[in-house]
Amino acid sequence: MSIRSQFLTAATVAALSSGLLSATALTPVAYAQTAPKAPAVLPGGIEFAQTHSDITPDPQARFGRLPNGLTYIIYPNKTPPGVVALRMRFGTGSLMESEQQLGLAHFLEHMAFNGSKNVPEGDMVKILERHGLKFGPDTNAYTSFDETVYMLDLPKNDEEIIDTGLFLFRETAGNLTLDPKAIDRERGVVLGEERARNSPGFRAYVEWAKAAFPGQLYGHRLPIGSTKVIAEAPAQAFIDYYNDFYRPELTTVVVAGDVDADAIEAKIKAKFSDLTPRSKRPLDKLSFGTYTPQKASAYTYVEPGLSKSMQVTWFKPFDDAWETQARDFDDTLDNLTLSILNQRLERQAKSPESAFAAAGAGDDTVAKTAETLSVSITPKPGKEKDAFEQAFTMVRQFETYGVTEDEVTRELSEMAASLEAQAKGEKTRNTGAIVNALVGSVADKEVMTAPSQNLAFFNSIKGRLTAPAVSARAKTLFSGDGPLLTHWASDLGGFDKPAMLASYEAIKAKAVEKPAVSVKKAWPYETFGKAPALISKETVLSDIGVTELAYANGVKVNIKPTTFKDNEILVNVRFNGGLTAIGQDKALPLQAANWVGVFDGGLGKLDSEEIKDTLAGRIYGANFGIGEEAATLSGGTTPADFALQMQVLTAFVTDTAYRPEALDRLKSFLPNYYQTLSSTPNSVFSTKAPRLLRNGDTRFGLPEKDAALAVKNDDAKALVTGILSTAPIEITIVGDITVEDAKKVLETTFATLPKRAETVAPVKGADTLRFPTTNLHQVLTHNGRADQNLSYVAWPTTDFFADTKQARATEMLAEVMTLRLIDEIREKQGASYGSSAGSVMSNTFKGYGYLAAQATVKPEVDQTFYDSLLAIAEDLKAKPVEADELLRARKPVLDRYDVQVKTNGYWIGALPGIQADPRDLTAIRTRKAEVEAVTPADIQAMAKKWLIKEKLLRIQVKPADKPAAAPAK
C-alpha cells in the first residue's frame, strides 16, 4: 500500500544504469487472502506481509504456500488480453555469498539457461524462441543484493506455452546440472558483462559503499562479484550456493495476466510440490554485518571521466519491519515533506543565481544494511563550494522554518491527482507492471493493495497531513547518524574533505533567513479568442478504428478511441518537415532545441515553475523534440484533464517563451557531461557513430563541447518558434475518448489557429542522407579500462518505402543474424555478453538505410568478431536459413506485434503522419502479413543484395594508448 518515494544518488544511478546493481519495482499494487490453514512458515522462509499487517490485501490476487514452503501469487488480469507474465523469485542474492563465491549468485543466474536435468545446454532459449519469446526482452533474469528473479513474458496464454514456462522454472529451481564444462564456457560471457558495464560511476559507488557502511557486507558484495572468482571458481562452489539458497522456502512463483486462477494454481501445485531442500543450512541465522553509527565525516573519490556530484547522507539502522497502516502514514508524511523540499530545490536550480544545476533529496533502503536520507547536488562548473553551501542552507531553512499551507496544498493535490488517476485505470493496469510490483512487494515486506485502496487510504489520512505536521517532520527528517559528505569528480576543484567539513560546520552554526514564498497565478490559456475553423473532411478508417479529420485552417487530426487502458489519453502534435526542413547550418540550434525542449522555457505569461504551481493537481504533458520526419509536441492525460492538455499544447504552439534560463541551465550540465564521454566505449560510440553512419552530417551525433556551449538561445528559439508557428500540423489522439468529445475540445484549441500550409518545402540538401563510401574503417578511442572495446559493422541498404516487402525481409535477416551472433560470439566463443544485429531503413531520406551488427569484446578479439561476422554473412548468402531458425527469428517479432497493437503506446507511435504520408497507413496495415510472408529464399536474397564486404563500414572503439608510468623513485 505504501507510496514510497525512493531516491537514488548520482553514483547509485550510474551504477544502476550500468546494470551491475539491479533495481526493483516501486511499491503499491494489489493482494488477496492467503489460503486457510496454510503450511507453517519454515525458519527464514518467505512470508506474505499481510499475515503481519493490519492492511487488507486486494482480493484480486491469490496467495498460497505449498507444504514444502514454496510460495506463489496469481493475479488474473486482461490488459493486454492474451498476455501472461511469469516470475520466479529466490530470496537470495550477492549478500548471501561467501568470500569464495563472490559473483556466483549472478553467475548462477546465467547457468539457469545452460543445462538442466531435462533441458540440454543451449536448448532453453531455443525452446522459448519457438514459443515467441525473444532472448533479452521476453526472457531474462536479474540478480540483486538480496534477490534473484527469473522473468518470462509470454505473448500468448495458451496452455502449452504456460506449461512450458512453468516447466522451465521448475528445472531452474531444482534440476540445474551445473556441468563444469558448461560453466567454463560461460565464464567469458559473465566476464564480458563485468567488462562492458564497468564505468567510473560504478567504481565510485563501490568505493563509497565501503566507506558508508563500515563493518557490513554491502560494499563488498556487489552482484557482479570478483573477476578472479568468476574466472576460477570450481563447479562445487556453484553447487554449494545453488543447494543452500535455491530452496523452496526461499522461492516465490508469480503469475499475472489473462489466466484462470484455479487452473494456474493447480499447475503450480503439480509442478512444484515435489521440490525439496537440498541443504540443511539455517536460513534464519544469516549475518550481513553490524550497523555502526557514524559522526559527521567527508569522503572524496577522484577518477578521470567521472561526472561531478556531491551528496550529504544521513544513516539509520536497517528497518526490517512489515508494512502497516501506521508505517504507511509515516512514509506518506515523509514523501510529502521531501516533495516540498525538492520543489524548492528545483525552483532554485532554475534561477540564474543558482550555484547548482540540480539538487534533490530522498530516502532509500539499502538492502539488509541501512536506511539513508540524502541530498544530492550537481554543481555548476567551478562552483562546488557555493553549490554545496547554497543547497545545504536551503535544507537548514527547511528544518528551521518548515513549510507553508500553500506548499502542502499543492503537493497534496498532486498526490491526490495521481492516486485518483491510478484508481480510475485500475481495471486496465498493465500485466507487466502488476507482476513486477508483486515481486517487489515480496522483496519489501509490503502488502499488495489495489489503486482504489491506496486512494481510500490517502483520503483517510489526508486530514492529518497538515502544514504543522510537515513542519514538525522537517525538523527531524535529517536527524540520522552522520552525515557523510561526499564529492565525486574528475577534479575536486579545491573542495576537498577539509573544505567540505568546514562548509558544513559553518552552515550548521549560522542563523538562516526565512525563505521567500512563491505566489500561485491563474491559468491564462483557457480560450484563444478566435472562431474555430470548420471540419472540411472527415474519413472513418473502420479497419483500424481511426477517424481522420481535416480542418479548414489546415490542421489535420487522427482520433483512435480505445478500451486498452481506462482513464488514459495520449496526444501527439506533429509538425511536418523535421530534418528535411533544417539544413546542416542549423545543426547547433537543432541540438540545443532537442536538449532543452519547450517546457522549461515556459510560456509568455507563465514561466515553467509558475505553470507547475498553477496546474498542480492536473495531469498533462508538454514534451518536444525534432526528428527526421517531423517535430513533435506530446503529452499524456486523462478524460477529466483532456481539455487542459489541449490548452497546454495550444499555448506552447502560440505563446512559447523559450526563456534563455532554460538553455543556460542546460549548458551548466554540459562540461560535466562531456567529461564522461570518453570513459567507456559505448559513450564514445553513441556520440561519434551517428555522424559516421551518415557521412559526416552534422545534424547527427554530438557537437564539440565548445561549439555546444557557444550556441545562442536566440538561434534555438528562432528554430523552435518557426516550427511551432508555421509548420503543418497533424494531431493524433489515442485512448479513453470519443470522437465527439475530441472534436468539442479541438473547436476551442487547435481549430482556432490561423491557416496553416498543407506541406513544407524541404531545404536544399537537407532532404538527403548518404551512407559513407570512403574511410570505411574507423578506429575511435576511449579512456576507460584497457580491456573494454566495442566492435561494430554496418552495410548500406536503402530506405523503407523503396520496397516494404524487401524492408521486412531485411528486418528478418537482422533477426537471424542476431541469433547466429549470440550462438557464435556469446555461446561458442564466450567472447561477449552482448552481441546483436538490427536494420535501420529510413522513412524520410530516400535511399538511406543500413544493416548493422555489434558486440562488446576485448580489444584483441575485434578481428575475431569481424571475421566471425563475415563468415556468418557469407553463410547467409550461400544458402537459405533453416525453417526452425526462421521460426525462432520471426515468431517473437510477430507475437510481440500482436501484443503491441493492443496498447495505446503502439498507436500513438504508429499513427502520427498517416495523413501527411499515406504510405505510413499502408505500412501499418501490411506489416504483419509482410513479415509472415518472408521466406528463407527472401532472406538469402537480401543477404546477397546487402552483405557486400567492400561496402561495409567498420567501427572499432578501443582503449587509447596510455603514456608509460614514470619510474618509481
N, C-alpha and C positions, 0 to 999 in steps of 0.2 A: 504493500500500500504506500510506503513512504515515497516521497517525491524528492529525492536527494540530488543536490547539485554537486556533481563530482568535479574536482578541479585538478588539472594536470599541470605540473610545472613545465617550463620551457624544455628542460632537459628530458623530462619524462615523455613529453610529446615527441621529441626527437627519437627517443628510444622506441616508443610505441610505433611511430611511423616506419621505423626500420624493421618492425616485425619481430624483434628479439624479445620484447615484452609483449604479452598479449593483453588485449582489452576485453572486458566482459560487458554485456549489455547493461544499460541502466535499468532502474527499478520497475515502476509499477506495472502490473498486469493482473492475471486472474488465478482463481483457485477452485478447489472443491473439497468435499468431505472425504476424509480417509475412510477406508472400508472398516466396518465394525470388527472388533476382535482381531485387529491386525497383529502379525507376529511381533514378538518383542524385538526392540532395537538392540543389535549387538554392540558391545562396547566399542566406541569410536566410529560407529557406523553412521550413515546418513539419516537425518531426521527431517521431517517437514515442520516448518516454522509454526504452522497453525496449532500444532499439538502443545506449543509452549506460549501461545499468544491469546489475547482477548479479541483478536481481529477475526471476523467471519470471512472465510475464503469464498471465492467465486465458485458457485456450483457447476459452472460450465466445464471445469476441469475435473478430471477423475484422478485421484491419487491412490496408490496402492503399494504394498510391500509383500514380496514373496517370503516364504519360510526361511530361505537362505539369506535374507537380508537385503536382496536387491530391491530397489525402489523404482517406481515408474509413475509417469504423469501422462495422461491422454487428454488432449484438448481438441474436440471437434470444431472445425472452422471452415467455411466455404469461400474464403477470399484469398487468392483467386480460386475459382471452382476447379476441382480435379487435382489439386496440388497437395502434396504431403511432405512434411519436413520431419526428418528423424535426427535425433541427437542421442549420443551415449556419452554420459559424463562420468569420469572417475575422479573421486575426491582426492587426487594426488597430483603433485607437480614437482618442480625442481627443489622446493624446500624439503622434500622427503628424501632426497638423495644423500648418500654417504659421500665422503671425500673421494672414494674410488668410483663413484657413479656420476660425477658432475657432467651433466648434459644428457644422461641416458634416459631421463623421463621424456625428453623431446625426441631423442633418437628412437626410442621405443615406439613413439607415435608413427615415425617413418616405417618401422618394421611391421606395423599392422597391415601395411599394403604390400608386404613382401613375403607372403607364405604362411599358411596355417594348415591344420590337420586336413581340411577338406578343400583347400584352395591353393593350388601350386603357386610358387613365386611368379609374380608378373601377371597373374590372371585376374586378380581382384578388380583392378582398374578397367580391364577389358570387359569384364562382366558388366560393370556399371555403365560403360560407354554403350554397350549394346542395348541397355535399357534407357538410354537418352541422357545420361549424366556425364558432363564434361569434367575431366580432372582439373581441379582448381576451383572453378565457380560453383560446381554442384557436389563435388566430392573432396572433402578437405578435413583438416583437423588442426587444433592448436594446443599448445602446452603453455601453461602459466606457472606461477609460483606454487599454487595450491590446487590446480585442477587440470585435467586433460579432457578435451572434448572432441568427439568424432562427429562429423556432420555430413548428412546425405540429404540433398534437396531433390525430391522425386517429382518429375514433371507430370506424372500420371498417378492415379490412385487405384490402378488395377491390382488385384490380389497378388499376381505373380511378382510384380516389382516390389511391393511391400514385403512379401515373404523373403525376397532376395536381400533386401536391405537389412531386415532383422536377422537373417541367417549370417550375413557378413558381420554384423555387430556381435553375434554370439561367438563367431570364430575369433574375433578380436578379444573378447572378454575372457576366453578360456582355452583357445586352441592354437595360439601362435606357436610356430615351430622354432623361431629364433635360430635358424641354421647359421653356424659360424661363417660359411661361405657367403650367404646372403648378407650377413652383417658386414663383412668385408667389402662387398660390392656397394653397399650403401654409404660407407664411411665418406667417400669422396663427395657424395651429394650433400650430406649434412655439413661437412667442412665447407662446401661451396655455399651453403646457406649462411653460415657464420661469416664467411669471407665477403659475400655480396652485401650483407645487411649491416656490417660493422661500419660505424661512422664516428666522427668526432663527438657528435651529440650523445651517442650511445656510450662511448667511452667516458665522457664527462659524467653521465648519470651513474654509471657503475661506481666510479670513484667517490662520487657524492654520497651514494647509498652506504658505502662502507663507513664514511665519516659520520653520516647522520644517524646510523643505527649500530653503534658500537656494542659488541657483545651479543649480537643477533646474527642469524644466518642470512638474512635477506640480501645484503650486499655481496655475499659470497656464493649465492645460489641462483645466478641468472639462468633462465631456462636454456639458453644456448650452450652453457656449460664450458668445459675445458677442452681446448683443441687436442691436448695430449690424451685425455680420456677418450674423446671421440675417435681418435686415430688408433688407440691401442687397447681399449677395454676388452677383456675376453668375453666370450658369449655368456659365461656363468654370471658375470656382473649384470647383464641384461636379464637373465633368467631370475636372478635373486630379486631384482626390483619388480619385475613382472609378477612374480609369485607373491611378494609382500603386499603389493598395492593394487593390482588388478584383481580385486576380490569383490564378491557380490555385495558385501555390506558397504562398499565404497562406490557402487555402481548405480547410476540412475539412467533409465531409458526414458526418453521423452518423445512422444509422437503427437504432432499437431497437424491439422489440415482436414481435408474432405474425407473423413473416415467415420465408420461406425465404432463407437467406443467399446461396445461389448465384444465385437469381433477382434479389435486390436488387443484388448485385454486378454482374450483367450489365446491369441498368438504369442503374446509376451510370456504368459504362463507356460505355454507349451515349449517355447524356445529356451527360456532361461531358468526354469525351475531346477534343472539338473546341474546348474553351475555351483561348484563347491569351492571353498577356500583351498588354496594350495600352500598356505603358510599359516603358522600359528603366532606370528609376530603380533604383539599387542598394538592396537591402533589408537588406544586412548592414553598412551604414555609418550607420545612424540614430543620432542623439545625443539623449539626454534630459537633458543637463546633467551636472555633476560633483558627486559627493558631497563635502560639506565637513564635516570633523569639528568638533564644537561643544563648548564648555565649558558648565558649569552656567549657566543663564540663566532668566529669567522672562518670561512673556507673559500679557497680560490682554486680554480683549475684553468690552466692555460694550454692551448693547443692550436696550431695553425688550422684555419678553416672552420673554427668553432664560432657559431653565432653568439653574439654578446647578449648576456642575460644576467639579471640579478634577482635574488629571491630572499625573502625573510620567512623562516619556517619555525612554527611552534609545534611542540610534540606532546602527546599524551599516551598512556599505555593503550595497547590494542584492546578494543571493546568487542568482545565476542558474544554480546547479548542477543537474544532473539528480538524480532520486531514486535512492538506492542503499540497500542494507541498513544500511550504517553511518550514513547520514543518518537513516534511519528510527529507528534506535536512539536517536540524539541527540534526535530530535523526541519520541519516546515518553518519554524521560527528562525532557525539558522539560515535556511535558504533565503528567507525574506530579508534578513539582516545583511547577508552577503550581497544580495542583488542590489540593494540600495547603495552599498559601498561601491560596487562595481559600476553602477550608473554614474556615480560621482567621478570615479577614476577615468571612465570612458569620456565623460564630458571634458575633463581636464586635458586628456590626451589630444583632443581635437582643438584645443585652444592654441593659438600661435605662441603663447607664453610658456607652454608646457616644456619641461626639460625631458620628459619621457614620451616616446612614441606610442607606448601601450603599457597598461598595467591592469592587473586583475587579482582578485582574491578568491580563495575557495578552500574547501576541506576535502580530505581524501582518507581512505582507509588503506593502509599498506598491509598486504596480506600477512596475517599471523604475527604482525610486527608492531605497528603503532597507528595512532590516529594523528593526522597532521593538518595544520591550517597554515596556508602560505599566501604571501603577497608576492607576485611575480612582476618584474619591471623590465621593460625594454627601453634602454636609454637612447636619446638622440645622440648622434656622433659627437664625441668629446664632452658629453655632459653627464658622465657616470655619477659623479658625486651629487650634482644638482638634482638629477633624476631620483636618486635614492632618497635624498632628503625631502624632496617635494612629495613623493609618494608616501613616505613614512609619516610626514607631517599630516597628510590627509587622513591616515589611519588614526593618528593621535587626536585629530579634530573629531573624527567619528566616535572614538572612545569617550571623549570629553563632553561633547555636546549632543550626541545622539542624533535622532532623525526628526523630520518634520511630518506633520499629518499628511501633507500633500505627497510626500515621497512614499509613505506607506499606502495611501490610497492608490497611487499609480501602480505600484508593484502588485498589490492585491488584485487590481483589475486585470493585470497581465496574467497572473496565476489563474484567476477565475476563467478568463477567456480561453486559455489553453486547455484547462480541465473540462470546460463545457464543450469545446470542440471535440476533444477526445471522446467524451461521453456520447455525443450525438453520432459519432462514427464508430461506436463500439461494435455493432453487429457486422461491420465490414472491415475489421482490422486485418492487416496482412499476416498470413500464416508465418512467414519468416520472422517478423518482429515478435510474434507471440512465442514461438519456440525458443528464440534466443532469450527472451525475458524470463521464460520458465526456467531455463538453465541458470540464468543469473540469480533468480530467487533462491535456488538451492544453494548456490555458492555464498550468497549474502545473508542467509538465515532470515529471509523475508517471506511474508505471506503474499501469495498471488491474489490480487484483487482486480476486479473489472474497473474500467474507467468511470462507470457510473458510481461505483463505491468510493473511488478516490474523490470524485466531486462531492458526494454526500458527506464524506469525512471533512473535506475542506470547508464546506458550508457550516458544518457543526462547530468548527474551531475558529472560524473567521472572526467572530466577535472578540476573541481573546488575542488576536494578532493586532494589537494596538501600537500606536507610537510610543507610549511609555514602556510597553513590553519589549519592543525592538530596541529602544534606547538603553534599557537595562541590560539586554543581551549584548549590545555593542560594547558595554563596559567590561564584560567578562570574556568576550569571544577570543581575545588574544592573550589568555592567561595561562597557556600551556608552558611546558618547560622550554628553555632556550631563551631567545630564538637562535637559530643558526643562520648567520648572514652569509650568503653565497654570491660569488661573482664568477661566472664562466665567460671566457673571452679568448680571442687570439692575442689580445694585448689588453692588460688591465687598465691602461691609461692612467696609472698612478693611484687608482682606487683599490689599494691592496687591503690586506687584513687589518692592519692598524688603522688605516683611514676609515674603513667601514665601521669598525668598533667605535671610533671617535665620533663619527657622524651619528651613529645610533645613540650613544650616550648623550650627545648634545641635544638631539631632538627629544629624547626621553625627559631631559631636565628642563627643557624650555616650555614656557606657557604658550599655548597656541590660541590663535584667534578663532572666533566663531565663523564657519564658512558662509559664503553668500548663498542666498536662496534663489532658485530659478522660478520664473513665472510662466504658467501654462497659458498658451494662446488658443484662440478659436481656430477651427479648421476653415480656411477661406476658399476652398475649391469645390464647393457643392454644386455650383452652376457655372456655366461657361458663356452665358449671355448671347447665344446665337440660336436662330431657329434651326432645328435639325434637318439635315438632308433626307430626302425620301429614299426608300429602297427601290432601286431601278431594276433589280433582277433577283429572283430567289429560286434556287435549284436544290432539290432534295436528292441526295445520293443514298438511296434506300439500302443498297447492298452493304454499305459501311456505316449507316446511321448518321450521316453528316448532312447538315443544311448549309448551303453556301448562300451568302448574301452579298450583293453589290450595292453600295450606296451612291447616290448621285454626286457626292463630294469626292468620289474615288476610293473611299475606304472599303475594303473587302473583309468579309468575316466568314469563318468556318465554325459551326457550332455542333458539337457532338455530346448530346446528353447521354450519361451512362449511369449504371447502377453498380459499378465496380466498387466504389468507395462512398459511403454516406458522408454528407457534410464536407465534401471536398470539391473545389473548383480550381482548375489550373488555367491560367491565361498567358498567351504568348502574343505580343505585338511585334510583328515582323516588318522591318523597314528594308525594302528590296534594294539590292545593289551590293552591299558588303564590300569585299576587297576589289571587286571589278570596278568600283567607283572611287577607289583610293589608290593613287599611284605610290611608287616607292619613295617619292619625295616627301610623302606624308607618313613615312614609317614610324618616326618617333612619336608624333601626336597619336597615331594609331595605338602604339604600345601603351602610352600613358592612359588613353581612353579605356583600354581593356583592363589596366591595373586598377584604375580609380572607380570605374562605373559612374553612376549619376547620383546615387542616394546620398553619399557623404558630402557632395557639393550642395545638396539641398535645393529648395525651390526659391523663387523670387521673394515670397512672402514669409517663408519659414526656413531656418537652417535645419540640418539633419537632426540635431538634438531636440529642437522645437517640434519637428514632425513627430518624433517618438513620444514626446510628452503629450502632445495634442491628441495623438491617436492611440494612447495607451489603452489596452484592453480590447483593441481591434486586431483583426487578423488580415494581413495584406503583405505584399512584397513589391520590390522595385529593383530587379536585377537587370543589369545592362551589359552587353558585350557585342563586339563586332566580329563576325565570322566570314567565311569565304563567300557565302551566298547572300547574307543579309546581316544587319544589326538586329538585335532583339532586346525588348524590354518586357520582363515577365514577372509574374507573381503567383502566389497560391493563396486561396481564401476559402471562405465558407459561404453558403447561400445568404446568411444574415449580413455578411460584410461584402458581398459581391459588388454592390453599388459603390461602396467606398473604394474597393480595389480598382474599379474602373476610373473613379475620380482621381486616385493617386497616379495611375498610369497616364491619364489625360493631362494631369497637372505637369508631369515631367515632360510630356511632349510639348506643351505650350509655354511652360514657365520654368524650365530647368535653369538653375543659377550657376552651376559649375564654379562655385567659390574656390579661390586659389588655395584655401586652407587644406582642402582635401588632397590636392596633389602635393602640396608642401609636406603634409604628414606622410604621405606615401614615400616621398623622397627621403625622409628621415629614416625609413627602414632599409633603403637600398644599399648603403655601404655595408651594413650588417649582412644583408642578403648576398651581395656579391662576394663577400668574404668567404662564404661557404661553398661557392660554386665549383671550386677546383678540388674539393676534398674527397669526392667519390667519382667513379666512372659514370654512374647514372646521372649525376648532376651536370657533369661536363657534356654528356651526350644530349641531355634534354635541352640544353641551351644552344649547342652548336649544330646538331644534326638536322633540325628542321630547315635551316637555311641551306645546308649542304645538299639535302634531298631536293631542293628547289632551285638549284643552280645559282645560289647566292642571292636570292630575292630577299631584300632587307625587311620585308613585311613579316617575315617568319624568323623564329629564333629570338635571341636576346641581344639587344644592342650593347655596346661597351658601356661601362659604368659612367664615364664622364659624359657621354652623349645622353644617357638616360637622365642624369642629374641636371643636364642643361635644357631639357625640353621645357617649353614655356606653356603656362596654363592657358594663355590666350589662344595658342595654336590648337591645343587639345579641345578647348571649349568651342572654337570655331568648327572643328571637325564634327563634334558630337551634336551641337545645336543645329548645324547644317543638315545632318541626317534626320534628326527628330522633327525639324520644321518643314522639310521638303520631300523626303523620300516617300515613295508609295507605301501605303500601309495595308497589311493583311493581318487580321486578328484571328487567333484560334482560341476557342473556349471549350474546355472539356470537363465533364464531371456532373455533379449533382445539380442540374439546372435544366429548365425547359427552354425551348427556342423563344417562346413568347416572353418569358422573363428576361432573357438576354437582350431581346430587342428593346424592351422598355428602358433598360439601363443604357444601352447604346444610344438611344434617342437623346439622352441628356449629357452624353460624354463625347464619344468619337464621331457621332453623326453631326456634331456642331462644328467640327473643324473646317477650315477653308478648303476649297477644292484642291485635290492632290493630283499629280500626274499619274498616269497609268503605268509608266515604265521609267526606268532611269538609264541614262546613256552611260555606257562604260567609258572610263578614262583611257585614252590611248596607251596601250601596252599593259594596262592593269588587269585586263581580262586574259592574260597569257601567263602560263606557268610552264616551266621546262624542267625535265629531269636532266642532270648533268651528263655530258658526253666526253668530258676531258677530266683529268686529275681524279681518276676513278678509284684510287687507293689513298684514303685519307687516314693519317695517324694523328690522333689527338692525345694529349697527356693530362693526367690528374696528379694531385699532390697527396693522395691518400696512401693507404697501405701498399707495400710493394708487391703484394700478391693479388691485388684487385685489378680486374680487366673486364672490358666489355667488347664483344665481337659482334659485328653487325654486317649484314649483306642485303642489298636491295636490287631487284631487277626492275627496269621500267616496264610498265604495261600501258594502259590507256584509260580514258575516262569511263564512268559508269554507263552513261547513256549512249556510248558508241555502239554497244550491243549488250543489253541487260542479261541475256542468257549467257553470254560469254563472261560477264561480270560474276554471275552466280557460280559458274564453273570454276572461275579463278578463286572465288571465296572457298570453294570446296578443296581446290588444290592446296590452299594455305592450311586448311584444317588437316588434311592428310599429312602435309609436311610437318605440322606440329606433332602429330602422333609419332612420326618417324624420328624427329629430333629428340623427343622425350625418350623413346626407346633406345636410340643410339647414344646420344650425348649424356643423358641422365642415367639411364639404367645400365647400359652396357659399359660405357666408359667411366661412369661415376664422376664426370668432369664438371658438371654444372647442376646447381639447384634449379635454375630457371632457364629454359630454352623454349622458344616458340616461334611461330610464323604468323603473318597476317597480311591481308590485302587492303590497300587503300586506293580507291578509284574515285576520282573527283566527280561530284555532281555539278560543278561550276566551271572548271577550267578544261576546255576541250583538249582531249589527247593526253591529259595528265593522270598518271596513276603509277603505283609500284607495288610489288610483292616483296616482303622483307622477312628475314629470319635473324634471330639474335640469341646470344647466350652469354651468361656471366661465367667466365672461365679464368684460369690463371693465365698470366701473360704468355708463358711458354706454350700454352695449349691453343693459342689463337690460330696458328697454322693448321693444327689438327682439326679444330672446329671448321675452318674454311674448307679443308679437303673433304671432311665428312659430309658437309653440306653439299658440296659439288657432286659427291658420289650419290647422295640422295636425289639430287636434281637429275643426274644422268639416268638413274634407275627409273624415275618418274617419266622421263622422256622415252625410255626404251620399251616399256611395257605398261599395259593398263593395271590399275590397282586391283587388288582382290576385293570381292564383294563384301567380305567381312570388314575389311579396312574402311571401305566407303561407308558401310553401315555405322561403324564406330565414329566416323568423322561427321556424318550427316545427321544422324538421329538426335544428338544433343542440340544441334542447331535448330532443327525443326521443332523439337519438343519445347525448347526454350521460347521459341517464337509463339507456340500455342499458349504458353503461359503469359508472355508479354502482351499479347493482344487483348488480354482480359484485365489490363491495368490502364489507368489514366495516364501514367507516365509514358507508356508507349505511344499513345495517340497524340499527346502534346508534343512529342518529338517528331512524329511522322507527318502530321497534317499541315504544319505551317509551310506555306509556299505552294499549296496544290492549285491555287488559282493563278499565281504568277507563272508557274510552270506545270501544266497538266501532266507532264511526264512523271512527276512525283506521285500523282494519284494512280497512274498505271503501275508504277513500281510497287505501291502498297498492295494493289490487287493481285499482282502476279508473283510476288516474292515466293510464297510457299510452293506454288506449282513449279516455278522455275528451278528452285532448289531440289525439289523432288525429282525433276526430270534429268538432272545431271547424271551422266553415265561414266563408267570408267574410261571409255574412249574420249569423252569430253575433257576429262581431267588430263589425260595423256596429251590431247591436242593443245591444251593451254600450257602444259609444261614445255612442249616443243616450241610453242609460239613465244613464250616469255622468258624461259630459263636459259638465256644465252650468255655464256660466260663473258664474252667480250664486252657486253653492255652493262654488266653489274657494277654497282658502287659498293666498295668495301670500306668499312669504317672500323678502326680499332681505337679504343680509348685505353691506353696503357699507362703505367706509372712513369712520372717524369724522372729523368736521371737526377739522383741526389748528389750533391757535392760530397766529396770524401771528408770524413770527420778528421778534425785536427788531431795530431798525435797527442796522447796524454802526457802531461808534464808532472 
